[in-house]
Amino acid sequence: MKVSLFITCISDVVYPGVATAIVRLLSRYGVKVDVPKTQTCCGQPAFNSGYWDEARASAMTLLDAFEDSDFVVAPSGSCTGMIHHYYEELFKNDPIRHDQAIRLKEKTYEFTQFLVHVLQVKDVGAVFPHKVTYHPSCHGTRLLGIKEEPKLLMGHVRGLELVPLPHGEDCCGFGGTFAVKMSDISGAMVTEKSDHVLATEAEVLVGLDMGCLMNIGGNLEYRGQPVRVMHLAELLEEGVRRAHEQN
């Protein structure tokens, strides 16, 4: 099976370890992963700000970069949701690009959905003896319907204690450009989210979108709270390495 990794802006620039973790995990199941170098931003920041022409220009780079890919996997429900829900609208007046957008949508998956539903993997053989809480990001939950997949994967990690996050589905306040335009409201929201994380007494906060994790992690670090913040792919890959070291 051949898979192209849609790295996303934040993962590429700030958290490249997330991409490395995904490549290593998928490779364990015989998946050949490539990272097309012509890919850029999916266009979501411009789209959400009303700059649809600029969003189209950015989106076209993805349409072309992944045209020949069998599957496309991304470490972000937000960016995957952009492709699934808004690309067809962006190109509704361009029949050729519209068809291309549909093809990309049909083969693009968020990482956990690809692992569980396409590869049929529930247990990656990981060991992670820590108390963990999970933040379900807005776009992944609402746009893609990601609910059970992360919990299913974590439920098979030996030693992991999953603690429910109070008001887990409340937004963390990042929202891309929202955090810039409405910084006071965003700051209040992320402080409330961090309070809920701390209430769980978890050692690790895990999620599926680096924007959310960057926002919450930044607030926790600012407050001097020693909670480790990880993308689920990083947790699973670290857990697999730990399992191998124990054998």
Secondary structure per residue as TSV (DSSP state, phi and psi in degrees):
chain	resnum	aa	ss	phi	psi
A	1	M	-	360.0	135.8
A	2	K	E	-109.4	130.7
A	3	V	E	-129.3	135.5
A	4	S	E	-100.3	133.8
A	5	L	E	-90.7	120.5
A	6	F	-	-89.9	102.8
A	7	I	-	-73.8	-30.4
A	8	T	-	71.1	153.9
A	9	C	H	-62.7	-51.6
A	10	I	H	-66.1	-41.2
A	11	S	H	-64.5	-41.2
A	12	D	H	-64.9	-45.8
A	13	V	H	-87.9	-37.9
A	14	V	T	-108.4	-37.5
A	15	Y	-	-128.4	62.6
A	16	P	H	-63.7	-20.0
A	17	G	H	-62.1	-25.8
A	18	V	H	-65.4	-43.5
A	19	A	H	-63.4	-43.3
A	20	T	H	-59.8	-42.4
A	21	A	H	-62.9	-41.5
A	22	I	H	-65.8	-43.9
A	23	V	H	-61.0	-44.1
A	24	R	H	-65.0	-40.8
A	25	L	H	-66.8	-47.2
A	26	L	H	-65.9	-34.8
A	27	S	H	-62.4	-27.1
A	28	R	T	-65.4	-19.9
A	29	Y	T	-108.9	23.3
A	30	G	T	76.7	15.2
A	31	V	-	-86.6	129.5
A	32	K	E	-93.0	118.9
A	33	V	E	-107.9	130.6
A	34	D	E	-122.0	158.4
A	35	V	-	-126.0	92.6
A	36	P	-	-55.7	126.5
A	37	K	T	-76.7	-13.5
A	38	T	T	-85.5	-6.0
A	39	Q	-	-68.9	146.6
A	40	T	-	-134.8	-154.5
A	41	C	-	-63.0	147.3
A	42	C	-	-72.7	-12.5
A	43	G	S	97.4	1.7
A	44	Q	H	-62.0	-44.7
A	45	P	H	-57.1	-44.4
A	46	A	H	-66.8	-41.7
A	47	F	H	-60.7	-46.9
A	48	N	H	-67.8	-21.6
A	49	S	T	-93.7	1.3
A	50	G	T	91.9	4.3
A	51	Y	-	-94.1	75.0
A	52	W	H	-71.4	-31.4
A	53	D	H	-64.3	-44.7
A	54	E	H	-65.7	-38.1
A	55	A	H	-62.9	-40.6
A	56	R	H	-62.2	-43.2
A	57	A	H	-61.1	-41.2
A	58	S	H	-69.6	-43.1
A	59	A	H	-61.9	-34.5
A	60	M	H	-62.9	-29.4
A	61	T	H	-65.2	-34.6
A	62	L	H	-73.4	-41.4
A	63	L	H	-56.1	-42.4
A	64	D	H	-76.9	-39.5
A	65	A	H	-63.0	-35.3
A	66	F	T	-108.8	14.8
A	67	E	T	-58.7	-38.3
A	68	D	T	-99.7	7.6
A	69	S	-	-77.7	143.1
A	70	D	S	-74.6	-46.4
A	71	F	E	-136.9	153.3
A	72	V	E	-125.5	128.3
A	73	V	E	-122.0	136.6
A	74	A	E	-129.7	147.2
A	75	P	S	-88.4	32.0
A	76	S	-	-151.9	122.3
A	77	G	H	-70.2	-30.1
A	78	S	H	-66.0	-51.9
A	79	C	H	-69.7	-37.2
A	80	T	H	-64.3	-39.6
A	81	G	H	-62.7	-34.6
A	82	M	H	-60.4	-45.8
A	83	I	H	-65.0	-43.6
A	84	H	H	-70.2	-35.0
A	85	H	H	-110.7	-18.4
A	86	Y	H	-125.0	-15.2
A	87	Y	H	-65.3	-39.3
A	88	E	H	-63.1	-37.9
A	89	E	H	-67.1	-40.8
A	90	L	H	-60.0	-35.1
A	91	F	T	-112.9	26.2
A	92	K	T	-63.7	-23.3
A	93	N	T	-100.3	10.0
A	94	D	-	-128.3	94.1
A	95	P	H	-55.3	-40.3
A	96	I	H	-67.9	-48.7
A	97	R	H	-68.2	-32.6
A	98	H	H	-62.7	-45.7
A	99	D	H	-63.8	-37.5
A	100	Q	H	-64.5	-39.4
A	101	A	H	-64.1	-38.7
A	102	I	H	-65.3	-43.1
A	103	R	H	-61.9	-41.4
A	104	L	H	-65.9	-42.1
A	105	K	H	-58.4	-44.1
A	106	E	H	-68.8	-19.7
A	107	K	H	-114.2	6.8
A	108	T	E	-101.9	130.1
A	109	Y	E	-131.8	145.6
A	110	E	E	-71.1	148.9
A	111	F	H	-51.9	-52.1
A	112	T	H	-68.2	-34.4
A	113	Q	H	-67.7	-36.3
A	114	F	I	-66.9	-44.3
A	115	L	I	-61.4	-46.6
A	116	V	I	-79.6	-44.9
A	117	H	I	-92.7	-31.6
A	118	V	I	-93.3	-51.4
A	119	L	S	-82.0	-12.4
A	120	Q	-	59.3	39.1
A	121	V	-	-105.8	127.2
A	122	K	S	-117.1	-31.3
A	123	D	-	-121.5	111.3
A	124	V	-	-89.5	0.2
A	125	G	-	80.7	30.5
A	126	A	-	-91.2	154.0
A	127	V	B	-126.1	125.6
A	128	F	-	-150.6	84.8
A	129	P	-	-79.4	70.0
A	130	H	S	-141.7	159.8
A	131	K	E	-86.8	120.6
A	132	V	E	-125.4	142.2
A	133	T	E	-123.2	153.6
A	134	Y	E	-122.3	127.7
A	135	H	-	-99.5	114.0
A	136	P	-	-83.9	108.2
A	137	S	-	-66.0	152.4
A	138	C	H	-59.0	-53.1
A	139	H	H	-66.1	-42.0
A	140	G	H	-61.7	-42.1
A	141	T	H	-71.7	-48.0
A	142	R	H	-87.7	-37.8
A	143	L	H	-85.6	-35.4
A	144	L	H	-108.5	-11.2
A	145	G	-	72.8	28.6
A	146	I	-	-76.2	114.6
A	147	K	S	-136.0	-58.3
A	148	E	H	-89.6	-24.1
A	149	E	H	-57.2	-50.3
A	150	P	H	-63.1	-41.3
A	151	K	H	-67.0	-35.5
A	152	L	H	-63.7	-44.5
A	153	L	H	-66.0	-43.2
A	154	M	H	-69.9	-29.3
A	155	G	H	-65.6	-19.6
A	156	H	T	-99.2	3.4
A	157	V	S	-85.9	119.3
A	158	R	B	-68.1	131.4
A	159	G	T	88.6	-12.0
A	160	L	-	-79.4	127.3
A	161	E	E	-105.8	110.7
A	162	L	E	-91.8	118.5
A	163	V	E	-106.1	127.2
A	164	P	-	-59.5	138.7
A	165	L	-	-90.2	119.2
A	166	P	T	-57.1	135.3
A	167	H	T	51.8	42.1
A	168	G	T	-56.1	-35.7
A	169	E	T	-85.4	2.7
A	170	D	S	-68.2	143.7
A	171	C	-	-64.5	145.9
A	172	C	-	-83.2	-9.8
A	173	G	S	97.6	-2.1
A	174	F	-	-72.8	-72.6
A	175	G	T	58.4	28.4
A	176	G	T	62.5	-116.1
A	177	T	T	-67.7	-18.3
A	178	F	H	-58.2	-40.7
A	179	A	H	-63.3	-26.1
A	180	V	H	-86.6	-45.6
A	181	K	H	-74.2	-34.4
A	182	M	T	-123.0	58.6
A	183	S	H	-63.1	-37.1
A	184	D	H	-64.9	-45.7
A	185	I	H	-66.3	-42.6
A	186	S	H	-59.6	-43.4
A	187	G	H	-62.8	-40.1
A	188	A	H	-66.2	-38.1
A	189	M	H	-67.3	-43.2
A	190	V	H	-72.0	-30.6
A	191	T	H	-65.2	-42.2
A	192	E	H	-63.6	-41.9
A	193	K	H	-62.6	-43.5
A	194	S	H	-63.3	-37.3
A	195	D	H	-58.7	-41.6
A	196	H	H	-67.2	-38.5
A	197	V	H	-61.8	-45.7
A	198	L	H	-65.4	-31.2
A	199	A	H	-64.9	-24.6
A	200	T	T	-76.7	-18.0
A	201	E	T	60.5	27.5
A	202	A	-	-74.8	148.8
A	203	E	S	-81.5	-28.1
A	204	V	E	-133.8	134.8
A	205	L	E	-104.8	127.7
A	206	V	E	-122.7	148.7
A	207	G	E	-156.6	-173.1
A	208	L	S	-119.2	-3.5
A	209	D	-	-128.2	121.3
A	210	M	H	-68.2	-25.6
A	211	G	H	-62.4	-46.7
A	212	C	H	-64.5	-45.3
A	213	L	H	-66.9	-36.2
A	214	M	H	-63.4	-41.2
A	215	N	H	-66.7	-51.0
A	216	I	H	-67.6	-43.5
A	217	G	H	-61.3	-38.9
A	218	G	H	-63.5	-40.7
A	219	N	H	-66.7	-42.1
A	220	L	H	-64.1	-41.5
A	221	E	H	-66.4	-40.4
A	222	Y	H	-59.6	-34.7
A	223	R	T	-88.1	2.0
A	224	G	T	73.1	28.2
A	225	Q	-	-96.7	125.1
A	226	P	-	-84.7	51.3
A	227	V	-	-94.4	125.4
A	228	R	E	-77.6	134.3
A	229	V	E	-113.9	125.8
A	230	M	E	-141.1	146.2
A	231	H	E	-74.4	146.9
A	232	L	H	-57.9	-34.4
A	233	A	H	-61.0	-39.3
A	234	E	H	-65.4	-42.4
A	235	L	H	-61.9	-47.1
A	236	L	H	-64.2	-43.1
A	237	E	H	-67.9	-39.9
A	238	E	H	-64.5	-39.0
A	239	G	H	-65.3	-34.5
A	240	V	H	-67.3	-43.9
A	241	R	H	-62.4	-39.5
A	242	R	H	-65.5	-39.3
A	243	A	H	-62.2	-41.2
A	244	H	H	-65.6	-36.5
A	245	E	H	-68.0	-28.8
A	246	Q	H	-80.6	-18.8
A	247	N	-	-90.8	360.0
